[in-house]
Amino acid sequence: MHRPLLRLLPALGLSILLPLNTAGADSRPNILLIVADDLGFSDLGAYGGEIHTPNIDQLAASGVQFTNFHVAATCSPTRSMLMTGVTNHLVGMGNMKEIMADNQKGQPGYETWLNDSVVTLPTLLQDAGYNTYMAGKWHLGDRPQSQPVARGFTRSFALMESGADNWEAKHYLPGGSATWIEDGKPVDLPEGFYSSFTYADKLIDYIDSGRTDGKPFFGYLAFQAVHAPHQVPEDYIQRYADIYDQGWDAIRQQRYQRQLASGLLPDTGENAVTDDWGTFYARRHIDWASLSDEEKAYRARQMAVFAGMAEAMDTSVGKVLSYLKDTGQYDNTLILFMSDNGGESTVLREVAPLFYRLRYDTDIDALGAPGSYSEYGPGWAYASNTPFYSYKGSPFSGGMRVPLIVSQPGRVAAGTRTNSFGYVTDITPTLLDIAGVTPPGERYRGRPVHPIMGESMRALLEGRQEQVHDASRTTVYELAGGIAVWRGNYKLVTSSTNAIPARIGPQLFDTANDPLERHNLAQQHPEIVSELYQAYRDYVERYRVIEVPPDYRAWEQVTRNGREQFIAKNRVALALAGLVLLLLVASIVKWQVKRRRR
């Protein structure tokens, strides 16, 4: 069980924490925000994983480790809330562009880019005298007004789309493109590009370029790792050559045992591996023992590539941390590490098999290398999200409950954990509070903006309180038909569609005593279900949520939207091809007519 954060401080000799001094620009802390992509709750060593992540683990050992922190279940909605502190339904990411339902397209709050109704965290920090830098994945719109340089970043090297190849400028989805821009201008990738290494180098270069001007910095390092395609240099893969031969059930059980042994999670007597998780789980789970030796070898290699990619990300984090230490900036830098959602279970090769067969090499020996495509599917995602149920895209904890680590020497209590509920909209107000920047109200620079909705976590980080949110506060989430509502220790999970999963009825969980979401209390507490569902209906009304149709299917929508995007981008070429085909047919017909007349 968790010991409250405050009770740990005297034992650590930190009963009196240093105050966060924001009196002047020279003394304000630097801020480094690091975001992993599709990293599951248990992938890091500090969260029970066997993957070698010593640099991130050291951040956990030197700071506060959150075990009950939540994000949106997919990337761009999370990032929109991360950058603004405002619900994704107001800022333009009511649904992810790639899975946008037809009835949502073009509607307010569903623009698919960061709209003008909010002011961003980097803008507020930049206006307050911070240098602001980013390197990595943006995914918040490519129109000029939504690009990083227009939303508060002094310097930026950004991938604009949801993901891309890690070795070259190639998109991973049918109909997609891969675009990198630097300071608002399209650029070619540098020689020797590998996403994690290049992003770390870019951020270091940016920070170093501003060292002499006396300003603190805000750095946003947004990795592609470990989003598919899983790719990494071979030496990283070989470190995991034999580890995953035992299969995902064994890895999941081992991770859970480490979580329990370390006190990361309470021991509720549950087994992390079970068949009794309903039709959604049973339909997707594959029995490792049923696979052939060849299939086992292939799938073990897929997970080894994933693990190597995660370690390469950790290596890149370590490079940035070493730079900060070598230049004397580390002690005055508040560092946050988090994931944008849970592990991804979708097998895109099943969604568009011809595309991946023609575009990538998927042979076992090629996996991870330039030109290859690897993804690890529901079995390994199930291990990544240990001990939680479900995956990325889901309102269950497997999709939304992710690692969050906050560290700064002398300012954040070292080696502590908190099980306080936290939500992604809490990050912006926390960082503004620590930087001494007053959040905007309903107007900023003469224009109307949505006020920040999250709560500052500063008092918890400083050991002055044990919870971020008051027990009476309600947090509501919706994405693509998946619904989650939290109040105190209760969480309501339900769906407005037939697909997430199999049109479930309301499920109510006591997250303090049932963190694995195994025991539905809806029948025992219908009044709480009613109250929380009404909170959702109020949220729909207040924030103009456009609910997806009952027959909505996210990955069917991916195919449809990809086709529409391809047609829109290639309209002229397709028209010319049609004209050429028409002329060719006309020529053939004309030739046949002449031939008959003879």
C-alpha positions in Angstrom: 0.0 0.0 0.0 1.1 3.6 -0.5 2.4 5.6 2.3 1.3 9.2 2.1 3.8 11.5 0.6 4.0 13.7 3.7 4.9 10.8 6.0 7.8 9.9 3.8 9.5 13.3 4.0 11.0 13.1 7.5 12.5 9.7 6.8 14.2 11.2 3.8 15.5 14.2 5.7 13.3 16.5 3.6 10.8 17.6 6.1 11.5 21.2 5.1 11.6 21.5 1.3 13.3 24.5 -0.4 10.7 26.9 -1.7 10.4 27.4 -5.4 12.0 30.8 -5.8 10.4 32.7 -8.7 11.4 36.2 -7.5 13.5 37.0 -10.5 14.3 35.7 -14.0 17.8 34.5 -12.9 16.4 32.2 -10.2 13.3 30.8 -11.9 13.7 27.1 -12.7 14.2 25.7 -16.2 11.6 23.3 -17.2 12.1 20.1 -19.2 9.0 18.3 -20.3 9.6 14.8 -21.8 6.8 12.9 -23.5 7.0 9.3 -24.7 4.6 8.0 -27.3 2.4 4.9 -26.7 4.6 3.8 -23.7 2.6 1.5 -21.4 2.4 1.8 -17.6 4.9 -0.9 -16.9 7.5 -0.5 -19.6 9.9 1.5 -17.6 12.1 -0.2 -15.0 10.8 2.1 -12.3 7.3 0.9 -13.1 8.1 -2.8 -13.0 9.5 -3.4 -16.5 12.5 -5.4 -17.6 13.5 -2.9 -20.2 16.8 -1.1 -19.4 15.8 2.5 -18.7 18.4 3.7 -16.1 18.2 7.4 -16.9 14.4 7.7 -16.5 14.6 5.3 -13.5 17.0 7.7 -11.9 14.6 10.5 -12.3 12.0 8.5 -10.5 14.5 7.7 -7.7 15.3 11.4 -7.3 11.8 12.7 -7.6 8.0 12.0 -7.2 6.6 9.0 -9.0 2.9 9.2 -9.8 0.9 5.9 -9.9 -2.5 7.3 -10.6 -2.0 9.9 -13.4 -4.2 9.9 -16.4 -4.1 11.3 -20.0 -6.4 11.0 -23.0 -6.4 7.5 -24.6 -4.8 8.8 -27.8 -2.0 11.2 -28.6 -3.2 14.5 -30.1 -6.1 15.0 -27.6 -3.5 14.4 -24.8 -1.0 16.8 -26.3 -3.7 19.5 -26.8 -4.6 19.4 -23.1 -0.9 19.1 -22.1 -0.1 22.3 -24.0 -3.2 24.3 -22.8 -4.7 22.9 -19.5 -8.0 22.9 -21.3 -10.3 20.0 -22.4 -9.6 18.7 -25.9 -13.2 19.3 -26.9 -12.7 23.1 -26.8 -9.2 23.4 -28.2 -9.7 21.6 -31.6 -9.0 18.0 -30.7 -12.4 16.7 -29.8 -11.4 13.6 -31.7 -8.1 12.6 -33.3 -7.9 13.6 -37.0 -7.1 10.1 -38.1 -10.3 8.6 -36.6 -12.6 11.7 -36.9 -16.2 10.6 -37.3 -18.1 12.0 -40.3 -20.5 13.9 -38.2 -17.7 15.6 -36.3 -15.8 16.9 -39.3 -15.7 20.7 -39.6 -17.5 21.3 -36.3 -16.2 23.7 -33.6 -13.8 22.0 -31.3 -13.1 19.3 -33.9 -10.9 21.4 -36.3 -8.0 18.8 -36.0 -5.6 21.6 -35.2 -5.0 23.7 -32.1 -7.5 26.4 -32.5 -7.4 30.1 -31.5 -9.6 29.8 -28.4 -6.8 29.0 -26.1 -3.4 30.4 -25.1 -0.6 27.7 -24.9 1.8 26.9 -22.1 4.9 27.9 -24.2 3.3 31.2 -25.2 2.6 32.1 -21.5 6.2 31.1 -20.6 7.7 32.9 -23.6 5.7 36.1 -22.7 7.0 35.7 -19.1 10.7 35.8 -20.3 11.4 32.1 -20.9 13.3 30.7 -23.9 11.0 28.0 -25.3 12.2 25.1 -27.4 10.8 21.9 -28.7 12.0 18.9 -30.6 9.9 15.9 -31.7 6.3 15.1 -32.5 3.8 18.0 -32.6 0.6 16.5 -34.0 -1.5 19.6 -33.2 -2.0 20.9 -36.7 0.0 22.1 -39.6 -1.7 25.3 -40.6 0.6 28.3 -39.9 -1.4 29.6 -36.9 -1.1 26.2 -35.2 2.5 25.4 -35.8 5.0 25.4 -32.8 6.6 28.7 -33.8 3.1 30.4 -33.8 2.1 28.8 -30.4 5.0 30.0 -28.3 8.2 28.1 -29.2 11.3 30.2 -29.8 12.9 27.4 -31.7 11.4 24.1 -32.8 12.1 21.0 -34.9 8.8 19.2 -35.2 7.2 16.2 -36.9 3.8 17.5 -37.8 1.8 14.3 -38.2 0.7 11.5 -35.8 3.9 9.5 -36.5 6.4 8.5 -39.1 9.3 6.3 -39.9 12.2 6.8 -37.4 14.9 6.5 -40.1 13.5 8.5 -43.0 10.8 10.9 -44.1 8.1 8.4 -44.7 4.6 8.1 -43.2 3.4 4.9 -41.6 -0.3 5.2 -42.6 -1.9 4.8 -46.1 -2.6 8.3 -47.6 -0.4 10.0 -45.0 2.6 12.2 -45.3 5.6 12.8 -43.1 6.6 16.5 -42.7 9.2 18.0 -40.5 9.5 21.8 -40.0 12.1 23.9 -38.2 11.1 27.3 -37.0 8.1 27.2 -39.2 9.8 26.1 -42.5 9.8 22.6 -44.0 13.2 21.0 -43.8 14.9 17.8 -44.9 16.0 15.4 -42.3 19.6 15.6 -41.2 22.1 13.0 -42.4 22.1 10.0 -40.0 18.6 10.8 -38.7 17.2 8.5 -36.1 14.3 10.1 -34.4 15.2 9.7 -30.7 18.8 10.6 -31.1 18.1 13.6 -33.5 15.5 15.1 -31.2 17.8 15.0 -28.2 20.6 16.6 -30.2 18.3 19.3 -31.5 17.0 20.2 -28.1 20.5 20.4 -26.7 21.6 22.7 -29.5 18.6 25.0 -28.9 19.2 25.2 -25.1 22.9 25.8 -25.6 22.3 28.6 -28.1 20.4 30.6 -25.4 22.7 29.9 -22.4 24.3 33.4 -22.5 21.1 35.5 -22.5 20.3 34.9 -18.8 16.8 33.5 -19.4 15.4 30.2 -18.0 14.3 27.7 -20.6 11.2 25.6 -21.2 12.2 22.5 -23.3 9.6 20.1 -24.7 11.2 16.8 -25.9 8.4 14.8 -27.6 9.7 11.4 -28.8 8.2 9.3 -31.5 9.3 6.3 -29.4 7.6 3.9 -28.9 5.0 4.6 -31.5 4.9 2.2 -34.5 6.8 1.6 -36.7 9.1 0.1 -34.0 12.6 0.7 -35.3 16.0 0.9 -33.6 19.7 0.1 -34.3 20.4 -3.6 -34.1 22.7 -3.5 -31.1 19.7 -2.3 -28.9 17.6 -5.2 -30.2 20.2 -7.8 -29.4 20.2 -6.9 -25.7 16.7 -8.4 -25.6 17.3 -11.4 -27.9 16.1 -14.1 -25.5 14.1 -12.3 -23.0 10.7 -12.5 -24.7 10.8 -16.1 -25.8 8.6 -16.9 -22.7 5.6 -14.9 -24.1 3.4 -12.0 -22.9 1.6 -13.7 -20.1 4.8 -14.6 -18.3 6.2 -11.1 -18.8 3.0 -9.5 -17.6 3.0 -11.7 -14.5 6.7 -10.9 -13.8 6.1 -7.2 -14.1 3.1 -7.3 -11.8 5.1 -9.2 -9.2 7.8 -6.5 -9.3 5.2 -3.8 -9.0 3.8 -5.4 -5.9 7.3 -6.1 -4.4 8.3 -2.5 -4.8 5.1 -1.2 -3.3 4.3 0.6 -6.6 0.7 -0.8 -6.4 -1.3 -2.2 -3.6 -1.6 -6.0 -3.4 -5.4 -6.7 -3.8 -4.9 -10.4 -4.2 -5.7 -10.3 -7.9 -3.8 -12.2 -10.6 -2.6 -9.9 -13.3 -3.1 -12.6 -15.9 -6.7 -13.8 -16.2 -9.2 -15.0 -18.8 -12.2 -13.5 -16.9 -12.1 -10.0 -18.4 -15.1 -10.1 -20.7 -15.6 -10.5 -24.4 -13.4 -7.6 -25.4 -10.3 -9.1 -23.8 -11.2 -12.7 -24.8 -11.7 -11.8 -28.4 -8.3 -10.1 -28.7 -6.0 -12.3 -26.5 -3.8 -14.9 -28.1 -2.6 -17.9 -26.2 1.2 -17.9 -26.5 1.3 -21.7 -26.1 -0.9 -22.1 -29.2 1.6 -20.4 -31.5 4.1 -22.3 -33.6 7.8 -22.0 -32.9 8.1 -19.8 -35.9 5.3 -17.5 -34.8 6.8 -17.3 -31.3 10.2 -16.3 -32.7 8.7 -13.6 -34.8 6.6 -12.1 -32.0 9.5 -12.3 -29.5 11.6 -10.3 -32.0 8.8 -7.7 -32.3 8.9 -7.1 -28.6 12.7 -7.1 -28.6 12.5 -4.3 -31.1 10.0 -2.4 -29.0 12.2 -2.8 -25.9 15.3 -1.6 -27.8 13.5 1.4 -29.0 12.4 2.3 -25.5 16.0 1.9 -24.3 17.3 4.1 -27.1 14.8 6.7 -25.9 16.2 6.4 -22.4 19.7 6.8 -23.9 18.6 10.0 -25.5 17.1 11.3 -22.2 20.4 10.5 -20.6 22.3 12.5 -23.1 20.1 15.6 -22.4 20.5 15.1 -18.6 24.3 14.8 -19.0 24.4 18.0 -21.0 22.4 19.8 -18.2 24.8 18.4 -15.5 27.9 19.3 -17.5 26.8 22.8 -18.0 25.6 23.4 -14.4 21.9 23.7 -15.4 20.6 20.4 -13.9 20.0 21.5 -10.3 17.9 24.4 -11.5 15.8 22.3 -13.9 12.4 20.8 -13.1 12.1 17.7 -15.2 8.8 15.8 -16.0 8.6 12.5 -17.9 5.3 11.0 -19.0 3.6 9.0 -21.7 0.8 10.3 -23.9 -1.4 7.2 -23.6 -1.2 3.4 -23.0 0.3 0.7 -25.2 -1.1 0.3 -28.7 -2.8 -3.0 -29.6 -3.9 -2.3 -33.1 -2.2 -4.3 -35.8 -2.2 -1.9 -38.8 -0.9 -4.6 -41.1 -4.3 -6.2 -40.7 -6.1 -2.9 -41.5 -4.2 -2.3 -44.7 -2.1 -5.4 -45.6 -1.3 -4.5 -49.2 0.1 -1.1 -48.2 2.5 -2.5 -45.6 3.6 -5.4 -47.8 4.5 -3.0 -50.7 6.0 -0.2 -48.6 8.0 -2.0 -45.9 10.1 -5.1 -45.2 8.5 -7.2 -42.5 10.8 -10.2 -42.6 11.9 -11.3 -39.1 15.6 -10.4 -39.6 14.8 -7.0 -40.9 12.6 -5.8 -38.1 13.9 -2.6 -36.5 16.2 -1.7 -39.4 15.7 1.1 -42.0 13.0 0.1 -44.4 11.3 -2.3 -42.0 7.9 -2.1 -40.2 7.3 -3.7 -36.8 4.3 -3.4 -34.4 3.7 -5.6 -31.5 -0.1 -6.1 -31.3 -2.5 -6.8 -28.4 -0.4 -9.5 -26.7 2.6 -7.4 -26.0 0.5 -4.2 -25.4 -1.3 -6.3 -22.8 2.1 -6.8 -21.1 3.1 -3.1 -21.6 -0.1 -2.0 -19.7 0.4 -4.3 -16.8 -1.6 -4.7 -14.6 -4.4 -2.7 -16.2 -7.2 -3.7 -18.6 -7.3 -2.8 -22.2 -5.2 -0.6 -24.5 -4.6 2.8 -26.2 -7.9 4.2 -27.3 -9.8 2.7 -24.3 -11.4 4.6 -21.4 -10.2 1.7 -19.1 -6.9 2.3 -17.3 -4.9 0.4 -19.9 -5.5 3.3 -22.3 -5.2 6.2 -19.9 -3.2 5.5 -16.7 0.4 6.3 -17.5 3.8 6.9 -15.9 4.5 10.5 -14.6 7.7 11.4 -12.9 8.6 14.8 -11.6 12.1 15.6 -10.4 14.3 18.4 -9.3 17.1 18.2 -6.7 16.3 20.0 -3.5 12.8 21.1 -4.6 10.9 17.8 -5.1 11.1 15.1 -2.4 13.4 12.4 -3.7 12.3 8.7 -3.9 8.6 9.3 -3.1 5.4 8.1 -4.7 1.9 9.4 -4.7 -1.3 7.6 -5.6 -3.2 11.0 -5.9 -5.4 11.2 -8.9 -3.9 13.5 -11.5 -5.0 14.5 -15.0 -3.2 15.8 -18.0 -4.8 19.3 -17.7 -3.0 19.6 -14.4 0.4 19.9 -16.0 0.0 23.5 -17.5 -1.2 25.1 -14.2 1.6 23.3 -12.3 4.3 24.6 -14.5 2.9 28.1 -14.6 2.7 28.1 -10.8 6.3 26.9 -10.4 7.5 29.5 -13.0 5.6 32.3 -11.1 3.3 33.0 -14.1 -0.3 34.0 -13.5 -2.7 31.9 -15.6 -4.9 33.8 -18.0 -8.6 34.2 -17.1 -11.1 34.5 -19.9 -9.1 37.0 -21.9 -5.5 37.2 -23.0 -3.9 40.1 -24.9 -7.3 41.5 -25.7 -8.9 38.3 -27.1 -11.2 35.8 -25.4 -9.7 32.5 -24.4 -10.9 29.5 -22.4 -9.6 29.5 -18.8 -7.3 26.7 -17.7 -9.3 23.8 -16.2 -6.7 21.8 -14.4 -5.2 22.1 -10.9 -1.7 22.9 -9.9 0.2 20.0 -8.4 2.9 22.3 -6.8 1.7 21.8 -3.2 1.9 18.0 -3.6 5.3 18.2 -5.2 6.5 20.4 -2.3 5.0 18.1 0.3 2.3 20.5 1.5 -0.6 18.4 0.6 -1.4 14.8 -0.3 -3.9 15.2 -3.1 -4.1 17.2 -6.2 -7.9 17.2 -6.5 -10.5 17.6 -3.8 -12.6 14.4 -3.3 -15.7 16.2 -4.5 -14.2 17.3 -7.8 -15.4 15.6 -11.0 -13.2 15.0 -14.0 -14.9 14.0 -17.3 -13.4 12.5 -20.4 -14.8 11.5 -23.8 -13.1 10.4 -27.0 -14.5 8.5 -29.9 -17.4 7.1 -27.8 -15.3 6.1 -24.8 -16.4 7.7 -21.6 -14.7 8.0 -18.2 -15.8 10.0 -15.2 -13.8 10.3 -11.9 -14.9 11.6 -8.6 -12.9 10.8 -5.4 -12.1 7.1 -5.6 -14.9 6.3 -8.0 -14.5 5.9 -11.7 -17.4 5.4 -14.2 -16.5 3.8 -17.5 -19.1 3.4 -20.3 -19.5 3.9 -24.1 -21.8 5.6 -26.5 -21.0 3.2 -29.4 -21.3 -0.5 -30.2 -17.5 -0.9 -30.3 -15.8 0.2 -27.1 -16.1 -2.6 -26.1 -19.2 -4.4 -27.4 -21.5 -1.6 -26.1 -20.7 -2.1 -22.5 -23.1 -1.0 -19.8 -22.0 1.4 -17.1 -19.1 0.0 -15.0 -18.3 1.6 -11.7 -14.9 1.0 -10.0 -13.5 1.8 -6.6 -10.0 2.7 -7.9 -8.4 2.8 -4.4 -9.4 -0.8 -3.6 -9.7 -2.1 -7.1 -7.0 -0.5 -9.3 -7.2 -3.3 -11.8 -10.8 -2.5 -12.6 -12.1 -6.0 -12.0 -15.2 -5.5 -9.8 -18.1 -3.6 -11.3 -20.0 -1.8 -8.5 -22.7 -0.3 -10.7 -25.5 -2.5 -9.3 -24.5 -1.8 -5.7 -24.3 1.9 -6.2 -26.8 3.0 -8.9 -27.1 6.5 -7.4 -23.3 7.1 -7.9 -23.6 5.8 -11.5 -26.5 8.1 -12.1 -24.6 11.1 -10.6 -21.4 10.5 -12.6 -23.3 9.8 -15.9 -25.2 13.1 -15.4 -21.9 14.8 -14.9 -21.0 13.4 -18.3 -24.2 14.7 -19.9 -23.6 18.1 -18.4 -20.1 18.0 -19.9 -21.5 17.2 -23.3 -23.9 20.2 -23.1 -21.4 22.6 -21.6 -18.5 21.8 -24.0 -20.5 21.1 -27.1 -19.3 17.5 -27.4 -20.4 15.9 -30.7 -20.9 12.2 -29.9 -19.9 9.6 -32.5 -22.7 7.5 -34.1 -23.6 4.2 -32.5 -22.2 2.2 -35.4 -18.8 4.1 -35.3 -15.7 2.0 -35.6 -12.4 3.8 -35.1 -10.1 1.8 -37.4 -12.7 1.6 -40.1 -12.8 5.4 -39.9 -9.0 5.4 -40.3 -9.3 3.6 -43.7 -12.1 6.0 -44.8 -10.3 9.1 -43.7 -7.0 8.0 -45.2 -8.7 7.4 -48.5 -10.4 10.8 -48.4 -7.1 12.5 -47.5 -5.3 10.7 -50.3 -7.9 11.9 -52.8 -7.8 15.5 -51.5 -4.0 15.7 -51.6 -3.8 14.1 -55.1 -6.9 15.6 -56.7 -5.1 17.2 -59.6 -2.9 14.1 -60.2 -6.0 11.8 -60.1 -7.9 14.1 -62.4 -5.0 14.1 -64.9 -4.7 10.3 -64.6 -8.5 10.1 -65.3 -8.2 12.3 -68.3 -5.3 10.3 -69.7 -7.3 7.1 -69.1 -10.3 8.6 -70.8 -8.2 9.7 -73.8 -6.7 6.2 -74.0 -10.1 4.6 -74.0 -11.3 7.1 -76.6 -8.3 6.2 -78.8 -8.9 2.5 -78.5 -12.6 3.0 -79.4 -11.7 5.2 -82.3 -9.1 2.6 -83.5 -11.7 -0.2 -83.3 -14.3 1.8 -85.2 -11.8 2.4 -88.0 -10.8 -1.2 -88.0 -14.4 -2.4 -88.5 -15.0 0.1 -91.3 -12.2 -1.5 -93.2 
